[in-house]
Amino acid sequence: MSGDGKELDLEEAYAVETPDDNRDLYGRWASTYESGFATRHAYVYHERVATTFAGAAGPDDDPVLDIGCGTGLVGEALRALGGWTIDGLDLSPEMLDEARRKTAGDGSPVYHDLHVADLTAPLGHDDDTWGAIVSAGTFTHGHVGPDAFDELYRIARTGALFVVGINPDHFEGQGYAGRFAADADAGRITAPDYHHVPTYSLGDHVDRLSVLAVFRTT
Ligand SMILES: C[S@@+](CC[C@H](N)C(=O)[O-])C[C@H]1O[C@@H](n2cnc3c(N)ncnc32)[C@H](O)[C@@H]1O
């Protein structure tokens, strides 16, 4: 619940504008994000990211960084499908506390390392650190935009697999297709494949298809 007792939902998520807004919102939302929002809408986005990743990944696509990992739904879905080493990164310490508690089927923690970081700023991670990047729900209104990819390409190894979910209106409004086309022309990434996947399976937003951009760094 938010401070006024109202359940937090998409209305609040789409109203944020700055990293401070995000830190505040997700700090308040962390404990009810899964039991409230994700359950209410029958959120399936994380499962679609995980199955798309599993279908495209090879043995070198490891370790995996889940950016804007939140409470860890993507990591949990990935661990159910394969034996990848998964790290998570998020702006919100409270969301990461939820992710830290998650365990896989074998009882081990879902995430190997969890990092507090702001994707709209330079990241304090070394070049060529991760073999894959995944994300659901982070590239959306007032959260993180296409400029974040410069740093993501830097921290990913050459040949790293990206499976990144993007809100469809944000994808159009922020010019992601043009950005990725320019990056492919410049030899930074392969030409992306775009998958259109359900985000929710219940409620008013059930017809909203998110865009999954699938490509590799070159
Ligand atoms: C809608 S939630 C998605 C969480 C998770 N990936 C999922 O699918 O359930 C968006 C996440 O992005 C994170 N976030 C927002 N802005 C960020 C930023 N600038 N840097 C890093 N994470 C950010 C939020 O803290 C939140 O955990």
The ligand as a Gaussian input file, in Angstrom:
#p B3LYP/6-31G(d) Opt

LIG

0 1
 C        8.320000      -2.058000     -13.344000
 S        9.716000      -2.458000     -12.354000
 C       10.257000      -3.962000     -13.159000
 C       10.971000      -4.867000     -12.200000
 C       11.277000      -6.255000     -12.747000
 N       12.203000      -6.224000     -13.845000
 C       10.008000      -6.976000     -13.151000
 O        9.882000      -7.346000     -14.335000
 O        9.150000      -7.190000     -12.283000
 C       10.932000      -1.261000     -12.893000
 C       12.242000      -1.330000     -12.134000
 O       13.163000      -0.399000     -12.716000
 C       13.906000       0.184000     -11.676000
 N       14.453000       1.473000     -12.137000
 C       13.764000       2.599000     -12.434000
 N       14.608000       3.565000     -12.818000
 C       15.870000       3.036000     -12.755000
 C       17.169000       3.562000     -13.012000
 N       17.353000       4.828000     -13.401000
 N       18.226000       2.736000     -12.836000
 C       18.056000       1.459000     -12.421000
 N       16.845000       0.913000     -12.163000
 C       15.753000       1.693000     -12.324000
 C       12.914000       0.336000     -10.539000
 O       13.554000       0.509000      -9.296000
 C       12.128000      -0.965000     -10.660000
 O       12.646000      -1.979000      -9.843000

